[in-house]
């Protein structure tokens, strides 16, 4: 598994906690923000790498997670989710098959961020939602069809 990580100044400390956690888990990552830069500088570097398939997932941190998510979601095939709990981390993968987790340094404590990362990375689409398996997989196909009409 390969992870792209990045942060602006408001999420830098949170990203550092996540980076250290990934190292402890021996998960390969590339840090697109070795120093704090603005989110509109980080996203155009990290997100296309996830989009191309160079990385399995992205983890981006800013003040609230929203700026990173909004900008990341402008890329075709990217499903960035603002996550503030282990439950939303799980559901963002199980229901929406999110490929980028965004978090806010003003909102999430570092220990909680690491727990959310663990849940996010270890959840597959439809996990725990057996009754909705076919519906959720069909929804993903329909979303891709809508993307084709938008992006060509």
N, C-alpha and C positions, 0 to 999 in steps of 0.2 A: 504494500500500500504506500502511495506517495501523496503527500499533502502539501499544498501551497498555502503559506501563511503570510499575513501582512497586517499592518495597523498604521493609523495616523497617531498624532501626539496624544489624543485623548484615550486611545485604546492600546497604547504601546506597552504599558505595564501589564495589562491583561494578556496581550500577545506573548510577552516574555514568559509569563507563567505557563501558558499553553505550550510554548516552544520547549521549555524545560521538561514539561510533562511528556511531550512526544519523544524527547530524547530518552527519558527514563523507560518508556515503553518500546524503545528501539524502532520507532516508526520513522521512516524516511520523510524528510520535509525539505522544502526550500523556503527561506525567509526572504520575502520581497520587501521587507522594511527593516533592514539592520539598524537604521536610524529612523526616527519619526519624520514622516512626510505627510502631506495632505492626502486625504482619501482619494481625491480625483487624480492623484499621481500613482497611487498603489494599484487601484482597480485595473487600469489599462495594461498593467504588466502581469498581474497575478491571474485575473479572470480569463484572458485568452488562453493562458497555459492550461487551465482546467477545461476550457471549451475545446481545445485541440486534443485533449486526452493525455497530455503530458503528466497530469496529476489526476488522482482519483477523486479528490475532494479539495475544497478550499476552506480556510478558516480566516475570517477577516474581522478586525476589531476597530471600532471607532468610539465616539462618545456614547451613542445609543445603539449602534448596529444598523440604524436605519439608512444613513448615508451610503454606507458600503453596500447594503442590500439593494437600495434603489438603483444605484449605478450598475452593480453587477447584473441585475435583472434586465438591463437593456441589451445584454448579449444573448444571442440565440442559443438555446439549449441549456442555459444557466437557470437554476432554480435555487436562488439564495433565500434563506429564511432567517429572520431575526428571531433569536432564541433567548429566552430568559429563565428557563427551567429545564430540568431533565425530561419532564413530560413533553414540552414543546420540542425539545431536541429529538425525542423518539418519534413523535407524530410527524415532524417535518420530513423524516426519512420514510416512515411506514406509510403515510398517506400521500405525501407530495413528492417523494423520491428526490428530496433536495440534495444538491451536490455542493453547495456552499453554505456554511454556517456563519452567521454574523452575530456579534455580541457587542455590548456596550460597556466600556470601562467605567462609565458613571452609574451603571445599573447592576453589573454582575461582579460578585466577589471572585478572586482568582481560584479559590478551591472549588467553587461551584462551576466555574468555567471548565475546569479540568474534568469534573464529573459529566458535564454536558457534552464535552468532546468525546468522552468514552462512550456514552450512550449513542451519540450521533454516528460515530464510526462503526459501532457494532450492531446497528439496526439496518435491516433490509426492508425494501418495500413490502408491505402487507404484514410485517411481523406483528403477531398478536391480533390480527384482524382477519382471521380466516373467513368469516362470513362475507367479507367485502373484497376478497382476493380478486375475483374476476372483474368486478366493478372498477377497482383501483388500477388494474393493469389496462383495462379498456380506456380509462380516463387518461392514462399516460399516452396512449396512442392518439387519442383525440387532441390532446394538448400539442403533440408534435405536428399534427395536421394543421392546427390553427397557426402554429409557428411558421409553417411553410407558406401559408397565405399572407402572413405579415412580412416575412423576410425574403420570401421567394425561393 
